[in-house]
Amino acid sequence: MNNTMFAAVAETAQAPLIVRHIPRPVPGKGQVLVRVHAAGINPLDTKIAAGGGAHARQPLPAVLGIDLAGTVVELGEGVSDFAPGDEVFGMAGGIGGAQGALAQYIAVDARLIAPKPRSLSMREAAALPLVFITAWEGLVDRANIRPGQQTLIHGGAGGVGQMAVQIAKARGAEVYATGSASSLDFIRELGATPIDYRAQDTDSYVRQHTDGEGFDIVYDTVGGPTLDASFNAVKTYTGHVLSCLGWGQHSLAPLSFRGASYSGVFTLMPLLTGKGREHHGQILRQAAALVEAGALRIKLDPRRFGLNEVNEAFAQVADARGQGKTVVEIEAD
């Protein structure tokens, strides 16, 4: 096997990524070498390339790309859960100083990946990991969502939002989701009751759907004022607000006066600290089970990008022009 590979490298902030040859990685202890077939592009990838996303701790120059799907080609010492030829997917690099997925090969911690669902293409599988893990960690790990609970997902048509809607439905919740007028049909297709956040204020839809009692669970995937609105939409005493973007300055008074709970979701933690990596692999196996049961799907943007079009893909995500998740396909030699 050649000891070099093509990769898209972010040399400096706010500059185009450059596709060039770099050394091919060698899997270390507990790692597998994956031949990358597809890399899902997330807003965080574009923020790092622009010089932001400091919480991701990814100094430049770097190969970016958090999400991947591909084929195992080599095992590092101590790996027994996978074999060469296995098709896998995961959220396994691109932050914390680790090489990302926008390359022909990547060496990843075997705990962070899982067998790819057979019914998904590589493109579809590469779009799932970050958004599914983020949704699962909120609804299942933090809120322990249960059948019958009235659950509100803010941003139900977004990447994390569409995963959250489907997870909540699969676990028997009564699901509502906010979105713009153009996204309401898609939210309805996912199985949630759509709420046009521009046409109705918080008090109005809380009265309409919960008789003014508030929702059992509110998951904010938008941040900013939407998190403040979430504090006013949750049920007294037993309600639980979640946010994967709760990084601003917010008044807790509305939540405190309800005696409700709040949990933050920071999905990058296992990659940055090394703690809890096995759980990411376990969550991805749950995703695969839902896919195979017909209870989970992912909406992809129809445009196809190769590694040489990586900058066009990044621009589409940065400008929020995609009609679903954006994926870059990585060509073989």
HELIX and SHEET records of a PDB file:
HELIX    1   1 PRO A   43  ALA A   49  1                                   7    
HELIX    2   2 ALA A   54  ALA A   56  5                                   3    
HELIX    3   3 ALA A  110  LEU A  112  5                                   3    
HELIX    4   4 MET A  122  ALA A  126  1                                   5    
HELIX    5   5 PRO A  129  TRP A  136  1                                   8    
HELIX    6   6 GLU A  137  ARG A  142  3                                   6    
HELIX    7   7 GLY A  159  ALA A  170  1                                  12    
HELIX    8   8 ALA A  181  SER A  183  5                                   3    
HELIX    9   9 LEU A  184  LEU A  190  1                                   7    
HELIX   10  10 THR A  202  THR A  210  1                                   9    
HELIX   11  11 PRO A  225  PHE A  231  1                                   7    
HELIX   12  12 ALA A  253  ARG A  258  1                                   6    
HELIX   13  13 MET A  269  THR A  273  1                                   5    
HELIX   14  14 ARG A  277  GLU A  292  1                                  16    
HELIX   15  15 LEU A  307  GLU A  309  5                                   3    
HELIX   16  16 VAL A  310  ALA A  318  1                                   9    
SHEET    1   A 3 ILE A  18  PRO A  23  0                                        
SHEET    2   A 3 THR A   4  ALA A  10 -1                                        
SHEET    3   A 3 ALA A  62  VAL A  63 -1                                        
SHEET    1   B 5 TYR A 105  ASP A 109  0                                        
SHEET    2   B 5 GLN A  31  ILE A  41 -1                                        
SHEET    3   B 5 ASP A  67  LEU A  75 -1                                        
SHEET    4   B 5 GLU A  87  MET A  91 -1                                        
SHEET    5   B 5 ILE A 113  PRO A 115 -1                                        
SHEET    1   C 4 TYR A 105  ASP A 109  0                                        
SHEET    2   C 4 GLN A  31  ILE A  41 -1                                        
SHEET    3   C 4 THR A 326  GLU A 329 -1                                        
SHEET    4   C 4 PHE A 305  GLY A 306  1                                        
SHEET    1   D 6 THR A 193  ASP A 196  0                                        
SHEET    2   D 6 GLU A 174  GLY A 179  1                                        
SHEET    3   D 6 GLN A 150  HIS A 154  1                                        
SHEET    4   D 6 ILE A 217  ASP A 220  1                                        
SHEET    5   D 6 HIS A 240  SER A 243  1                                        
SHEET    6   D 6 SER A 261  GLY A 264  1                                        
END                                                                             
